[in-house]
C-alpha cells in the first residue's frame, strides 16, 4: 500500500516540478521532505526534463 501511495506522491511532485514550482513548496504540498524531492529529482532526471521542455526549436 505504501509503495502505491509513494508513486502517487512522486507523480504529483514531478508534475509540480515540471510546472516550475520550487522543491520546498512541492515537499510541503506533497507531504514529504525536501530531501526526498531532491532525491527523486536527481534519480529520475527531472531537472534535465524541465530544461528540455523549456528549450525552443530555434535554440536547438
N, C-alpha and C positions, 0 to 999 in steps of 0.2 A: 504493500500500500504506500509506504513512504517513498519508494522509487518513482511510482507514478505521479505522486504529488510533487516530487522534486523536478521531474521532467516538465510538468506544467509550469512550475515557477521559473525554470530555466528558459522555457519557450517565451514566457511573458517578459522575462528580463531581457532576452535577446531582442525582442520586438521594441521594447522601450529604448534599449541602447542604440538600435539602428535608427530610431527616430531622433536621436541626438541628446537624449537625457543623460545626465551625469550619473556615475556609478553610485554615489552616496544616495541620490534620490531614488534610484532603482532599488537599492538594497532596502530602503525604508518601505517602499511601495510593495515589494515582493515578500518582505519579511524574512530576509536572510542577511548575513553580514556583508559588508563591503568587500571583505577579503574573498568571500565566496563568489561574488560577482566578478571580481578581478581574476580569480582562478578560471571561471567559466570563460571569461573574455579571452584570456591567454590561451587556454587549451583548445578553443574552438575557432580562433582567428576572427573574432568579432571586429576588432579594430581594422583589420585589413578589409573585411567585407564592407564596413561602413565607409572606409576611404574609397573603395572601388565604386560604391554606389554614388558617390559624390563627384566622380570624375566625368566630365562631359566628353563627348566624342571628339571634338577638336583638340582637346588636351592629350588624347591618346596619340 
